[in-house]
Each structure stands twice: as structure tokens, then as C-alpha cells.
């Protein structure tokens, strides 16, 4: 009996090796659904073929999405728990602004949900790229994307000498400061932000009179959309038009400004070209 117990103990000791009881690496999710415009785009950039089974309906809207054509090849969802459940995903991607009720219902249905924070700076963009690579099991592809992103960013962020002053002005007179993704784009392009000077680092309504008195070097206007909306009327105010006539002006292409991903580099490039043109003026 003692001999037999010793044999069993020896076998167990042989099994207790470093890492023997470590759980096996989890398999990457095979059916991933995204219910947020920004996770839509990151997932489309990083997912394996066939891994992403649905994106939000906004992903197919060219006025909001930088990847509307790519999204057109995928089924869409409207962020409703019932339709998501019927699509049988084994992972759902959501954003900080996604409907909380949907997320709670999915949790009760034992459907895993990854909620991604809003990106307001380069650190946040890099963190979400790494996280998306991890949750999709596409870490190598995420590292490659980050390498390209960093190289392109270094090429564009070459501001030297005095920094011109830019003012962002959108519907309802809203302006974004440095504590926002739009403010980060302005800074990366080599501009100081008028909203910061006026105490609006997180953004807020900028009265038209204050904008005129701030006398920015560059006016970056919000995009106008078809139809009549009172929120857009301020963009057609004669005083704003007069300000734009006296200096360079750019119009924000919303798809390049909305989500924190490598597509923001197109917005940075647009403003960088405007800065170089300003600095070249006699």
C-alpha cells in the first residue's frame, strides 16, 4: 500500500510542472458584431476574413463613416438586443456611448460585450488599436497598424516656428478645445486652438461675436448638410462669411474627425497643408 501511494504521489509530482494548470489560450471569437460606429471601423481594419459578421447601420453612412464602402459588404444592426441575439455573435463590440440597456440585456443573455472608451488623444487611439487586436486575436495585425500609424504621424507632425491660431466652428456655434479628438487633430497639424484661449478646452458654444474678436488665422467650419436645420443657420451668418473671406478657411470632413483611428491622419494632413500655405504667405 505504501509503495502504491508513493507511486501515485510520484505521478502527481510529475504532472505538477510549471504551466501545467494554466488554462489553454482562449480561441479568438469567430462571430463578432459591432454596434458602434468607431468600433465598426477598427474591427473592419483588424478582423480576420469572415470574423466580423455585422456593423452598425451608421458604418454605411458616407456622411459619418470613413469606411462606408467596406461596411456596405456587411449586414447592419441598429444596436437592439433582440436583433443582436438572433445574429448569434460570440462577441459584441460597443462604445462608451452605446445604449446601456442593450448592453445590460446582452449581459443577461450571457453574450460577451467589450466596451471601448472614447478616444480623445493619440494615447487613447493607440490603446484602442491594441485592445481591438487583443479581443479579436489579431495582435500581430494591430502591431503592424500601430507601426504604420506612428510612421505616418511622425511624417505629418513636423511643425516648426510660430504656431498659427485656428478656430473650430460648427453647428450651433460649437467649438472643440484641446481635450477632444478634434482639438488633438488641430494640435497635431501645428495650430494653437482659439477655444483653449477662451476657456473651452473640453468644448462648448462659442458666441459668434467672440469668434470674430478672437481673429483666428484659420477658420475650420463644420460641414453643412442637406435640408434645413436651425443649428446650421449660424454657419451662414453674414459676419461669419465676412470673416471667412478675409482669411483661409477649411471645412471639416466629418468621417475623418469623428472616430479615433488612423483615418484622422487625413484630417491632420488637410490642416497641415493649410498651415504650410499660411506660413508661405508674404
Buried (B, 14 or more C-beta within 10 A) or exposed (E): EEEEEEEEEEEEEEEEEEEEEEEEEEEBBEBBBBBBBBBBBBBBBBBBEEBBBBBBBBBBBEEBBBBBEBBEEBEBBEBBBEBBBEBEBBBBBBBEEBBEEBBEBBEEEEBEBBBBEBBBBBEBBBBBBBBBBEBBBBBEBBEEBBEEBEEBBEEBBEBEEEBBBBBBBBBBBBBBBBBBBBBBBBBBBBBBBBBBBBEBBEBBEBEBEBBBEBEBBBBBBBBEEEEEEEEBEBBEEEEBEEBBEEEBBBEBBBBBBBBBBBBBBBBBBBBBEBBEEBBEEE
